[in-house]
Amino acid sequence: MEKIHVLLVEDELTLAMIIKDTLEEQEFIITTASDGEEGLRTFFAQKPDIVVADVMMPRMDGFEMVRRIRQTDKLTPVLFLTARSAINDVVEGFELGANDYLKKPFGMQELIVRLKALMHKAFIEKEVSHSYEIGDYQFNPVTQQLTFAGATQELSHRESEILKRLCNNRNEVVSSQSILLELWGDDSFFNSRSLHVFITKLRHKLAKDSRVRIVNVRGIGYKLILGL
């Protein structure tokens, strides 16, 4: 397997060097940037396999950097490092196109495991392209786009992953626990609230076809239903 090229955008120099040295020992290739502006320039110049970015940085924060990256690149995995744990901050990060987040302080082994998991998932998604028909909607989970009557909406990575699971189990209940464990890594109450926020956003984006519903099966999970 080819070495994974990581763009590390982190303004804490000591932490950046610890991450860089640790990952290089594990055969990763590491390029560093100290703020969002430098990170953005480096991303487009070097086209890394994956981005690891702090949220709070000078000149341009991680959220704005990823927002600009996602305007033209929707597939490169992004993992946020953040000391912020408020649910709105986490949701905002996923809405902008992040694939995962890790709260500081964190263990290096956990970072390595998450990076490898994201790269494996990205490889699979590039190999397998499949579109879904949801009533009058067309949903492409690879490009993360939802199209209705010629108009296309951009989905965040997290929205796309949730909707894909609902589509694969149409008219069947998908447990909240399975979604949380696969996409968030744990099924805590905090993450359950975050999942509910994403379900609400998906309902809004699917609202133009009245036959399409995402129903809440209390205490179990969610079901995608297509009526007549």
C-alpha positions in Angstrom: 0.0 0.0 0.0 1.3 3.5 -0.9 2.2 5.8 1.9 -0.6 8.1 3.0 0.1 11.9 2.5 -1.3 13.9 5.4 -1.6 17.7 5.4 -1.5 18.7 9.1 -2.8 22.2 9.8 -2.0 23.1 13.4 -0.9 26.4 15.0 0.5 24.8 18.2 4.0 24.1 17.0 4.9 21.6 19.8 1.7 19.5 19.1 2.3 19.7 15.4 5.8 18.3 15.8 4.7 15.5 18.1 2.0 14.5 15.6 4.4 14.8 12.6 7.1 12.7 14.3 4.7 10.0 15.4 3.0 9.7 12.1 6.2 9.6 10.1 7.4 6.7 12.3 4.2 4.9 11.1 5.2 5.5 7.4 2.9 8.5 6.8 4.1 11.4 4.7 3.5 14.6 6.6 3.2 18.2 5.3 2.6 20.9 7.9 0.9 24.3 7.8 0.5 26.7 10.8 -2.8 28.4 9.9 -5.8 28.1 7.6 -4.5 30.4 4.9 -1.2 28.4 4.6 -3.2 25.2 4.8 -5.4 26.2 2.0 -2.5 27.1 -0.3 -0.7 23.9 0.6 -3.8 21.8 0.0 -4.3 22.9 -3.6 -0.5 22.9 -4.3 0.1 19.4 -3.0 -3.2 17.5 -3.2 -2.8 15.4 0.0 -4.6 12.2 0.6 -6.1 13.4 3.9 -6.3 16.7 5.9 -5.9 16.9 9.7 -6.8 20.4 10.9 -7.2 22.3 14.1 -10.4 24.4 14.4 -9.1 27.4 16.2 -6.3 29.0 14.3 -5.1 32.5 13.5 -5.6 34.3 10.1 -8.2 31.6 8.9 -9.8 29.0 11.2 -10.2 25.4 10.3 -13.9 25.7 9.5 -13.4 28.4 6.9 -10.4 26.5 5.4 -12.5 23.4 4.9 -15.5 25.4 3.6 -13.2 26.7 0.8 -11.7 23.3 0.1 -15.2 21.7 -0.3 -16.2 24.3 -2.9 -14.0 22.3 -5.4 -13.0 19.1 -3.6 -15.7 17.0 -1.9 -13.9 13.7 -1.5 -10.6 14.3 0.3 -11.2 13.2 3.9 -10.9 15.8 6.6 -10.4 15.2 10.4 -10.8 18.1 12.8 -8.8 18.4 16.0 -10.7 20.5 18.4 -10.9 21.5 22.1 -14.5 22.7 21.4 -17.2 20.2 22.3 -20.4 22.2 22.0 -22.8 20.3 19.8 -23.3 23.3 17.5 -19.5 23.4 16.8 -19.4 19.7 16.0 -22.4 19.9 13.7 -21.0 22.9 12.0 -17.8 21.1 11.3 -19.6 18.1 9.7 -21.9 20.4 7.8 -18.9 22.1 6.2 -17.6 18.7 5.0 -15.5 17.2 7.8 -15.5 13.4 7.9 -14.5 13.0 11.6 -13.3 14.9 14.6 -11.1 14.2 17.6 -11.3 16.1 20.8 -8.1 17.4 22.4 -6.4 15.9 24.3 -6.2 12.7 22.3 -4.0 9.6 22.0 -1.8 9.2 19.0 -2.9 5.6 18.5 -6.5 6.8 18.2 -5.5 9.4 15.6 -3.7 6.8 13.6 -6.6 4.3 13.7 -9.0 7.1 12.6 -6.8 8.2 9.7 -6.5 4.7 8.4 -10.2 4.1 8.7 -11.0 7.3 6.8 -8.6 6.4 4.0 -10.0 2.9 3.7 -13.5 4.3 3.4 -12.4 6.9 0.9 -10.8 4.2 -1.2 -14.0 2.1 -1.2 -16.1 5.0 -2.1 -13.9 5.8 -5.1 -14.2 2.2 -6.3 -17.9 1.9 -5.9 -20.2 4.6 -7.3 -23.9 4.1 -6.9 -26.9 6.5 -7.1 -30.2 6.1 -5.4 -33.7 7.2 -6.5 -35.7 8.5 -3.6 -39.0 9.4 -5.0 -38.3 12.3 -7.4 -34.9 12.8 -5.9 -31.6 11.4 -7.2 -29.0 10.9 -4.5 -25.3 10.3 -5.3 -23.4 9.4 -2.1 -20.0 9.7 -3.8 -20.4 13.3 -4.9 -22.7 14.0 -1.9 -25.4 15.6 -4.1 -29.2 15.4 -3.9 -31.0 16.4 -7.1 -34.6 17.3 -7.6 -36.1 18.7 -10.8 -32.7 19.6 -12.1 -31.7 21.5 -9.0 -28.9 20.1 -6.9 -28.3 20.4 -3.2 -24.9 19.7 -1.7 -24.9 17.4 1.3 -22.3 17.3 4.0 -20.3 14.1 4.4 -22.3 13.2 7.5 -25.6 13.9 5.9 -24.6 11.7 2.9 -23.5 8.8 5.1 -26.7 8.8 7.1 -28.9 9.0 4.0 -27.0 6.2 2.3 -27.7 3.9 5.3 -31.4 4.8 5.2 -31.5 4.2 1.4 -29.8 0.8 1.8 -32.4 -0.2 4.3 -35.5 1.5 2.8 -38.7 0.8 4.7 -36.8 -0.8 7.4 -35.6 0.6 10.7 -32.0 1.6 11.0 -31.0 1.7 14.6 -29.6 4.9 16.0 -26.9 2.9 17.8 -25.6 1.4 14.6 -25.4 4.8 12.9 -23.7 6.4 15.9 -21.1 3.6 16.3 -20.3 3.6 12.6 -20.1 7.4 12.0 -19.4 8.9 15.4 -17.5 6.1 17.1 -19.8 5.9 20.2 -23.5 6.1 21.0 -23.4 8.7 23.8 -26.3 11.0 24.5 -24.3 13.9 23.2 -23.8 12.2 19.8 -27.5 11.1 19.8 -28.5 14.7 19.9 -26.1 15.5 17.0 -27.6 12.6 14.9 -31.1 14.1 15.5 -29.9 17.4 14.2 -28.7 15.8 11.0 -32.0 13.9 10.6 -33.9 17.1 10.8 -31.7 18.7 8.1 -32.2 15.7 5.8 -36.0 15.9 6.3 -35.9 19.5 5.2 -33.8 18.8 2.2 -36.2 16.0 1.1 -39.4 18.0 1.8 -40.1 18.8 -1.9 -41.5 15.3 -2.5 -44.3 14.7 0.0 -44.1 11.0 -0.5 -40.6 10.8 1.1 -40.5 10.6 4.9 -37.9 9.9 7.5 -39.8 8.6 10.5 -38.5 8.3 14.0 -39.1 4.9 15.6 -39.0 5.9 19.2 -36.2 4.3 21.2 -34.9 2.4 18.2 -33.9 4.5 15.2 -35.1 5.9 11.9 -36.8 4.6 8.8 -36.9 6.0 5.2 -40.4 5.5 3.8 -41.5 6.2 0.2 -45.3 6.5 0.0 -47.6 6.4 -2.9 
